[in-house]
Amino acid sequence: MGNAQKGGPQARRAAMLCQNKRFWLYLDHRWRAKHHLTPDQYPNGTHQLAGATRWLRKACGIQSRAELDHNDDARAMLERIVADYQRWERQERMNDRVAGGERE
């Protein structure tokens, strides 16, 4: 059997996050803000499952999501990412209520 680390709850949490289309949209917004791009230059829908997974692994400094259950620094970064994403979602919901409808 080898030395491969098994993923646990944090790896599953990261997998679900990377499968979330709203998280993809968050990454698109984040990328535009970081690089001063317009939606025309970097449209919504650019990030998808593979890109979100690569981004998360790079941000957490890991090769595999399974490491999240065995690396305290990576797990702390995942917590920060989730908190930032949740903050963005709350702001988006508030903006939608103020605008009176759904936005994408």
Secondary structure, DSSP 8 states (H G I E B T S, - for coil): --S-----HHHHHHHHHHH-HHHHHHHHHHHHHHHT--TTTS-TT---HHHHHHHHHHHHT-SSGGGGGT-HHHHHHHHHHHHHHHHHHHHHHHHHHHHTS---
